[in-house]
Amino acid sequence: MAKLRNAFYAQSGGVTAVINASACGVIETARKHKDKIGKVFAGRNGIVGALTEDLIDTSKESKKAIAALRHTPSGAFGSCRYKLKGLEENRAEYERLIEVFKAHNIGYFFYNGGGDSADTCLKVSQISETMGYPIQAIHVPKTVDNDLPITDCCPGFASAAKYIAVSVREASFDVASMCKTSTRIFVMEVMGRHAGWIAAAGGLASGEGCDLPIVILFPEIVFNRDKFLAKVDAAVKKHGYCSVVVSEGVKTEDGKFLAESGAKDAFGHTQLGGVAPVVANMIKDALGYRFHWAVADYLQRAARHIASRTDVEQAYALGKAAVELAIKGENAVMPTVVRKSDSPYRWKIGSAALKEVANVEKKMPRGFISRDGFGITAKCRAYLQPLIMGEDYPPYKDGLPRYVRLENVAVAKKLSDEFKL
Amino acid sequence: MAKLRNAFYAQSGGVTAVINASACGVIETARKHKDKIGKVFAGRNGIVGALTEDLIDTSKESKKAIAALRHTPSGAFGSCRYKLKGLEENRAEYERLIEVFKAHNIGYFFYNGGGDSADTCLKVSQISETMGYPIQAIHVPKTVDNDLPITDCCPGFASAAKYIAVSVREASFDVASMCKTSTRIFVMEVMGRHAGWIAAAGGLASGEGCDLPIVILFPEIVFNRDKFLAKVDAAVKKHGYCSVVVSEGVKTEDGKFLAESGAKDAFGHTQLGGVAPVVANMIKDALGYRFHWAVADYLQRAARHIASRTDVEQAYALGKAAVELAIKGENAVMPTVVRKSDSPYRWKIGSAALKEVANVEKKMPRGFISRDGFGITAKCRAYLQPLIMGEDYPPYKDGLPRYVRLENVAVAKKLSDEFKL
């Protein structure tokens, strides 16, 4: 009988509230199949850990610690922003990966990330084949940007969406209380440089039995100052106040980020202050309304305390499915979420070939944005609503969430040479 | 038997996650004493509602709706930033108040706010006496700034503190994941123009079994650029990353807000972008580290979804106690939280004379800030820790908190003249 092959797991790019739930799914499932898969090694700081042969032996972690990954945000093994270059440009990097994998008897590559890592995953599968050391490469989807194709949604997005919807609802209640004599405008800046998925989630704050005036600025819609100001003014005249959700990626007619039209610091640097203050000050200058603004930044992708239960379940299920696909002998694939119905919401796990996934970006359909460009449609709501369903509170100690920090014990190196990144 | 006198309740100044819990305590308790107190009328948009005779009849609200105030953030009747002037400057306003109270047979004045409203409350008690229509005026403490004297803490503060502690922990986990190849600095701007209570709460993010490098900039400590940069740099060299919690009120040696030293917009307006981007860019310029920054703004005081259970219980208890004090015949007083012990945390309700409360600001003791000025001491931790204990999740529907919106039915006006604010 051949020696059991080990698995390699790495987290890639910006982390989320639930990427560790996928890690939990991968590791717990692999541990259940010890007859098929050896150890799970994780890359310290993502793929960088593979290149530098800095591997973490997850078998040293207790069952309890691994289980706690399910409710711990961030990347437990470290992540990185390190994009492997194309095969032609830097074949050495891919060869190094395979060399490390070979040294540690790694036959399964689980890569947990967005579009770029799907591409890397595919290349690892291909080059390992040509190098005579075939590795089964499975991509585990993750991105708050929700821009991977084929899968109905991407783990991480739904929790960010829930955080934004809850926050905009709460802040809108606040400004509604104050609008008689004080603040009338609340502006919330959200992530999404290329797509308005997260901004759209702000629209969920207003719903059945809770009508709130929310104006959304999408990166998909060219910013029109006059129309925007008219929309905000109408909302204030009707409701007394208005909440604005603005995507960091909103652009003006000349293709520049709206954020850049704002402040310059003493050195002439632009974009010191984000797009929220630019929008807030624009309203103040034109309409005279007092404002407050917030920038959620990392909070929106790290807020495990208010994660969507649906998101947690899908993140775990996709990690689990990745291992099951590997055991079935699949290669160069990504498990996906397949939506079976909106209401009641039902979903199952499917899979997609990586060549269909890599380098394809899922845009938000124009039909998800209202005709005037400032809101979401019923269709968009039907898509988003089920994703934020359910709460999945972490355990607390001393008033704070009890997030796990792993031991992250290093695997002894087997290669003598150092690899320069 | 004399006709039962009604009560007036109003919310004042910036709202919080739990001010409605105090309203709930006031109304539910008054309803239990129908033999002593008539109806509870609320001021629409705070004291402005009293001046304009725009009263809300809370007896029209269902038991369920009033109960739901306990888990609803913001000011359910509307609040305002409207400070009554001194008696000499504007006696007419006070006389108008008494006139409205008399017209509606109001004998109890419950004012839910911070230092300014404690002062107003005291004046109402005094002037009503001299006008021959004595009103029992009871102040219900509320302020995220935690700056009222005598009471151990102020409702609203603990939930803001919990929000900040949770958020800083989550964002610190995030930046820790990314620091190998990307972001090393996370800056979070928090409220507190005069006192660093909320900033101090950021220090709770790091605790037993969860050591995180957190540098705090307090308004109490004059900003020293070199020392600050050295502190951040040391944290990054040791941990690979650093989280900075900065109070909006931090000032430089010349007495100016640090925020003002940053951006200017096209019109030369300063402070477009808050203090967080100023601090983040300063670190980048001096040390070269990549950063992210967030400004929580209203989110920190509206975040009922992560409210402290201790805070909710105290807010309710203080509202309840206010009514009980009124029934006992007390006047010009404020119920307080009295701490009996830190660990286990035990507290009870006390009361303070308003003349001891009005115009006194509770500062953060210097002994709560570490010697180097960038952290909290064990003493500070012992004070803060119990306040954020416990969770008190609101009910959810469709993935979002189900916050109540009252009917807010107006009481028929009895006075013919209009009052100009």
Interface residues (C-beta under 8 A of the other chain):
Chain A: Q11 G14 V15 A17 N45 G46 V48 T72 P73 S74 G75 A76 G78 S79 C80 R81 Y82 K162 A165 V166 S167 R169 E170 A171 F173 D174 V175 A176 S177 M178 C179 K180 T181 S182 F186 L204 A205 G207 E208 C210 G262 A263 K264 D265 F267 H269 L272 G273 G274 A276 P277 V278 N281 D285 H292 W293 A294 V295 A296 D297 Y298 L299 R301 A302 A303 R304 H305 I306 S308 Q385 L387 I388 M389 G390 E391 Y393 Y396 D398 G399 L400 P401 Y403 R405
Chain B: Q11 G14 V15 A17 N45 G46 V48 T72 P73 S74 G75 A76 G78 S79 C80 R81 Y82 K162 A165 V166 S167 R169 E170 A171 F173 D174 V175 A176 S177 M178 K180 T181 S182 F186 L204 A205 G207 E208 C210 G262 A263 K264 D265 F267 H269 L272 G273 G274 A276 P277 V278 N281 D285 H292 W293 A294 V295 A296 D297 Y298 L299 R301 A302 A303 R304 H305 I306 S308 Q385 L387 I388 M389 G390 E391 Y393 Y396 D398 G399 L400 P401 Y403 R405
